[in-house]
Structures are given as structure tokens and as C-alpha cells.
Amino acid sequence: MDVPQPAPEPYSEGDHVIVYLGPNDQDREFHGTEAIVVERVEDTLDDVTERPLDKYLYRVKAITSENILPPDFRHSDLVPASE
């Protein structure tokens, strides 16, 4: 089974994504949710991890309910949705 990979570049507002979380993640209830990126913010996690995309946090809105999901997601938690 191929594991979907995050985009190689930061997501932008309006991008269609799927939340992809591991079975032990505290927010696993959102795994598989199709969403639209509504906001991208930056912090300094990349200074610690030395992975440039780790600095991005995303607020996303579920496509089916149009509700903004309560947690913000890291770049590695989102994969591009097939258009």
C-alpha cells in the first residue's frame, strides 16, 4: 500500500487537501476528511526539526460540512486531493 505524501511546496488558501493522520494521532477522527485550506500561518518548528515545511500550520474547512476543523494541521498532516 502506498502512503500518500504531502505536497513538496506549501499549500495555499483554496487548495483541496485530505487530512492524513496516523492511527495513534490524537486528532485521528479527522483522518480522511476532504478539506479546503482557508488559512496558512507560520511558526518556528522548522528551526528545531530543520525541515523547512514544518513551519507551516493550516486551518482547513471540511468540504462536506463547510465547518472549520478545530485543530490546525501541520504540512505533513495534509496530502493533495485528486481533482
Secondary structure, 3 states (H helix, E strand, C coil): CCCCCCCCCCCCCCCEEEECCCCCCCCHHHCCCEEEEEEEEECCHHHHHCCHHHHEEEEEEECCCCCECCCCEEHHHEEECCC
